[in-house]
Amino acid sequence: MSRLYFHTRDEGTAELMGFEYHHLCEAVRTIARGTVGLDDGDRLKGLMSPEVARSSFQGVFDLRQLNFYRTCTSTSRRGLATFDGKDLDAFHLVLNTAMALGNDPIRLAVRIFGQGDIHAWVDGSNRSWVADIIDEGLDFGVYRQSLRGTSCGWEDVTSLLRGADDAPVVMSYSVERAFPDGRLTDYVYDEDGMSPFDDLPAEEQWDVAMAGLRSEKRPDRRGLEIKPGDWKGVRFGYGLSMLDLLADDYEERIRRALA
């Protein structure tokens, strides 16, 4: 069974069960689904590239059954449309819609869904703040303590987060790259997937990978820190949501985002 891991250098690792991770992902998708009504078909079809439209609109228009509907609310990176020569990423649209409409537990679910597998992280001073959001999600019922008698793992996660305030916590997903991840460093991997990074002591691997994760030199590492300062304003890709695509002034909104 898959796991979402919360790693620390010296305090150990807490595990969130895979079924709870996927529950959070589905909650995010559901919010995106809820913004689209049956009267929105013409608008969305007009925005789609011909290839996506052909594969999406088969038979009677029903958003509950369309391939488009599944595409736009899955983890697919497939572009929904091409506008002025640029793809609108369906995955980013889903994440941004939930960021715009959700409360704090939903926003954390978005960050876990969108970035947990690429090492989203929390600095020491913000660990208790994230634990408080998790507690709020459990109180609201957005997060679950258990499923059919099996703990989801949140108690271990919040205990780890509150265990210290002077060291970061980093996420990884069990079916993706583990942490410490040598590809966050300047160490070069050969064609067999081997690198001098693999021969470093465990603590040194952590330190080097964490330094790479904190680096602002590479765009793919920016925006992975979960922190209060930009909490409500985080957006993915071009920053567009389904709300933008369905607004009366959608063309202006898209052009402004792509500029």
C-alpha positions in Angstrom: 0.0 0.0 0.0 1.3 3.5 -0.9 2.3 6.1 1.7 2.9 9.8 1.9 5.9 10.3 4.0 6.8 13.2 6.3 10.6 13.1 6.8 12.9 14.7 9.3 16.6 14.5 9.5 16.9 13.4 13.1 13.4 12.7 14.4 12.3 10.0 12.1 9.5 9.7 9.6 5.7 9.7 9.9 3.4 8.0 7.4 0.1 9.0 6.0 -1.8 6.0 4.5 -2.2 5.9 0.8 -6.0 5.7 1.0 -6.1 9.0 2.9 -3.7 10.6 0.5 -6.0 9.7 -2.4 -9.0 10.8 -0.4 -7.4 14.3 -0.2 -6.8 14.2 -4.0 -10.4 13.3 -4.7 -11.6 16.1 -2.4 -9.6 18.6 -4.5 -11.0 17.2 -7.7 -14.5 17.3 -6.4 -14.3 21.0 -5.8 -13.2 21.5 -9.4 -16.1 19.3 -10.7 -18.6 21.3 -8.7 -17.8 24.5 -10.6 -18.9 23.1 -13.9 -22.6 23.0 -14.8 -24.4 21.4 -17.7 -24.8 24.8 -19.4 -21.0 25.2 -19.6 -20.4 22.7 -22.4 -20.3 25.1 -25.3 -17.8 27.3 -23.5 -15.5 24.5 -22.6 -15.7 22.8 -25.9 -14.8 26.1 -27.6 -11.7 26.3 -25.4 -10.5 22.8 -26.1 -8.0 21.9 -28.7 -9.5 19.9 -31.5 -7.7 16.7 -30.4 -9.1 17.0 -26.8 -12.5 17.9 -28.0 -12.7 14.9 -30.3 -11.8 12.5 -27.5 -14.0 14.3 -24.9 -17.3 15.0 -26.6 -18.8 11.6 -27.4 -22.6 11.4 -27.5 -24.9 13.5 -25.3 -23.2 16.3 -23.4 -23.1 15.2 -19.8 -20.3 16.4 -17.6 -20.6 13.4 -15.3 -19.7 11.0 -18.1 -17.4 12.9 -20.5 -13.8 12.0 -21.0 -13.1 15.7 -20.6 -14.6 15.6 -17.2 -12.3 12.8 -16.1 -9.3 14.4 -17.8 -9.9 17.8 -16.1 -10.2 16.3 -12.7 -7.5 13.7 -12.7 -3.7 14.0 -12.2 -3.3 14.2 -15.9 -0.9 17.0 -17.2 -2.8 17.0 -20.5 -3.6 20.4 -21.7 -7.2 21.4 -21.7 -6.9 23.9 -24.5 -4.4 25.9 -26.6 -4.9 29.6 -26.3 -2.6 32.0 -28.2 -0.3 29.0 -28.7 0.0 28.1 -25.0 -1.5 25.0 -23.3 -3.8 25.4 -20.3 -2.9 22.6 -18.0 -5.9 20.7 -16.7 -4.1 19.6 -13.5 -3.2 23.2 -12.7 -6.8 24.3 -13.3 -8.0 21.8 -10.8 -5.5 22.8 -8.2 -6.1 26.5 -8.6 -9.9 26.1 -8.4 -9.6 24.4 -5.0 -7.1 27.0 -3.8 -9.5 29.7 -4.7 -12.6 28.1 -3.1 -11.2 26.0 -0.3 -10.6 26.6 3.4 -7.2 26.0 5.0 -7.5 22.2 5.2 -8.5 22.1 1.5 -5.5 24.4 0.7 -3.2 22.0 2.5 -4.8 19.1 0.6 -4.1 21.0 -2.7 -0.4 21.4 -1.7 -0.2 17.7 -0.8 -1.9 16.6 -4.0 0.1 19.0 -6.2 3.5 18.9 -4.5 3.7 16.1 -2.0 5.4 13.8 -4.5 8.0 16.4 -5.5 9.0 17.2 -1.9 6.8 20.0 -0.6 8.3 21.0 2.8 7.7 22.9 6.0 10.3 24.9 7.8 10.8 24.4 11.6 9.0 27.5 12.6 5.9 26.6 10.7 5.5 23.0 11.7 3.0 23.7 14.5 1.0 25.9 12.2 0.6 23.0 9.7 -0.3 20.6 12.5 -3.1 23.1 13.5 -4.5 23.0 10.0 -4.5 19.2 10.1 -6.4 19.3 13.4 -8.9 21.7 11.8 -9.3 19.3 8.8 -10.0 16.4 11.2 -12.5 18.5 13.2 -14.3 19.5 10.0 -14.3 15.9 8.7 -12.3 16.9 5.6 -9.5 14.6 6.9 -10.3 11.2 8.4 -8.9 9.7 11.6 -9.4 6.1 10.3 -11.0 4.0 7.6 -12.6 0.7 8.5 -10.7 0.6 11.7 -7.3 1.4 10.2 -5.6 4.6 11.3 -5.0 7.1 8.5 -1.8 8.3 10.2 -2.6 11.9 11.0 -1.9 11.5 14.7 1.7 10.4 13.9 2.0 13.3 11.4 0.9 16.0 13.8 3.0 14.5 16.6 6.0 14.7 14.4 5.2 18.2 13.2 4.9 19.4 16.9 8.0 17.5 18.0 10.4 20.3 17.2 10.5 23.8 15.7 14.1 24.1 14.5 14.3 21.6 11.6 12.3 21.2 8.4 9.9 18.4 7.5 9.9 17.2 3.9 7.3 15.1 2.0 7.7 12.3 -0.4 5.4 9.7 -2.0 6.2 6.1 -1.9 5.7 5.5 -5.6 7.8 8.5 -6.6 11.3 9.6 -5.5 12.3 9.2 -1.9 13.9 11.9 0.2 16.8 12.6 0.4 16.6 12.9 -3.3 20.0 13.2 -5.1 18.4 14.9 -8.1 17.9 18.0 -5.9 21.7 18.3 -5.7 24.5 19.1 -8.1 25.6 15.5 -8.1 25.4 14.0 -11.6 23.7 10.7 -12.3 25.0 8.3 -15.0 22.9 6.4 -17.5 22.5 3.6 -14.9 21.0 5.9 -12.4 24.1 5.9 -10.1 25.7 9.0 -8.5 28.4 9.8 -5.9 25.5 11.1 -3.9 24.4 7.6 -3.1 27.8 6.9 -1.4 27.4 9.8 1.1 26.5 9.1 4.7 22.7 9.4 5.4 23.0 12.6 7.3 25.1 14.2 4.7 22.7 13.1 2.0 19.9 14.9 3.9 21.9 18.1 4.4 22.9 18.3 0.7 19.4 17.4 -0.6 17.8 20.0 1.8 20.2 22.7 0.6 19.2 21.9 -2.9 15.5 22.0 -2.0 16.0 25.4 -0.4 17.8 26.7 -3.4 16.1 29.4 -5.5 18.4 28.9 -8.5 16.2 26.3 -10.2 12.5 27.2 -11.0 11.4 23.6 -10.4 12.3 24.0 -6.7 10.5 27.3 -6.1 7.1 27.4 -4.4 7.6 24.0 -2.6 7.8 25.5 0.9 4.5 25.6 2.7 4.4 28.8 4.8 1.9 31.3 6.1 3.3 34.3 4.1 1.9 33.3 0.7 -0.6 30.7 1.9 -3.8 32.0 0.2 -2.1 33.4 -2.8 -0.3 30.3 -4.1 -1.3 29.3 -7.7 0.0 26.8 -10.2 1.1 27.2 -13.8 -0.5 30.3 -15.3 -2.7 30.8 -12.2 -6.0 30.1 -14.0 -8.9 28.2 -12.4 -12.1 26.8 -13.8 -13.7 29.9 -12.4 -11.7 32.0 -14.8 -12.6 29.8 -17.8 -16.3 30.0 -17.0 -16.4 33.8 -16.3 -18.1 36.2 -18.8 -14.7 37.9 -19.4 -12.8 34.6 -19.7 -10.8 35.7 -22.8 -9.5 38.8 -21.0 -8.6 36.7 -17.9 -6.8 34.1 -20.0 -4.9 36.7 -22.0 -3.9 38.5 -18.8 -2.7 35.3 -17.2 -0.7 34.3 -20.3 0.9 37.7 -20.8 
